[in-house]
Amino acid sequence: MNRIVRLITLCFLFAPVRADSVKVWEDKITLPSYRVDKPDPNPMFYKGESYQGAKKMIYPYALIDGLTGIRENADWIALNLENEYLKLVVLPEIGGRLFSATDKTNNYDLLYRQHVIKPALIGMLGAWISGGIEWCVFHHHRNTTHMPVDYQLVENSDGSKTIWLAETERRHRMRWTIALTLQPGKSYFQADVTLFNRRPLPNSILYWANVAVAVNDDYQVIFPPSVQMATYHSKNDFAYWPIGRGRYRGTDYTGIDQSWWKNHPKPVSFFAWNNPEDFMGGYDHGRNAGIVHIGNHNIVCGAKLWEWGPNNIWDTKVLTDSDGPYAELMVGAFSDNQPDYSWIKPGEVKRFRQYWYPVRDIGGFKNATLDAAVNLELTDGKVKLGFHATSAFPKAIALLTAKGKPIVEKTIDIAPEKPFVETVPVDAPIRSTDLIAILKSADGKVLVEYQPKKLPDPG
């Protein structure tokens, strides 16, 4: 039974969000939805099939595979979380999926925003929708991805608000919770994930957040510049990253920049190989906006691109009516591949935290922290410098040096709605490795910095 904490009055629910305030509330959202028949009442035992590289053992769950093709309007419970910078919507009846995340400073949807609920037979039990963030807990495209989860709305003493999602998974009797939190004055949202083995026996676990983003010919996937190799599922194929040097999954990528969505003729996965950084994301150069993920790479070690490829009917026709193509920028904890299971002991609890935030106007990013992102590009004797901050930093210092000498040194007021971008000519011959970009707060704290490095050839 879902537990609901009613936190605010009806009048306050529809009031505009004040600066430095957060609100959370429950309401309904009406969406065109393709009807799915009730599950088969007969139990389905193991039939010797595999799913996402593991045994497809679904008992005691029933298959949810009765797609009718009938479209009708349906009301869905919507859990809303909003501050001055972000608006999030969660659908607890569809696996707790984070359905949408909107940057209020430029009305950019960080995540692929569906305007229809249109399942296809992709999930472990059948029905599965694309868009937003799917929480793949214990197994990829988990068995309950299209089923209701428990939820609770909470006000925290520091002014932040949280949507709690939780479930006891009935196949293995393990439990998970995810707390989605917005803080006042911050343009990032955080996910605190807890995995709990309630059983007296050890069990295998897998965790990936399946982050869908809207893509087009201007969309670029961003792994850290230090990532030079990518691999496939089960690590049975490797590619140089981002510029290909040969065949990968049957496609000749020689000389092709694989970080661009448009450059893949068919469905493909790339897992970052030995990622030593805490960030990844994507950027729409046409919209000049994108998304950043932050997580401790010692725990949240997986970074993955999956896409159907241009002109594929699956993401443009089968899974949506009119919202276009998408790609998945997946991030995994305790795992850098799929299937790549780790173990959780009896009674053991595993916890970790992830963050996402929008980035805008800086043309991409080469490094990112929880406080800020930086882009730095040297082309044709000009240096383009960009900083984006996740909160307001008055009187911050933007610094760019070349061979140790400042070429940009400015005191700026930077905020999520006010990035800093400057292009400066350089007269003397310099290399990108001669440049250092630093953003500091007024009290001298380094918010983000970046210096290009000459990396050894991976061989």
Summary of the structure (lengths in Angstrom):
residues: 459
radius of gyration: 22.5
end to end distance: 55.8
largest distance: 75.5
contacts: 1543
relative contact order: 0.12
helix: 4%
strand: 49%
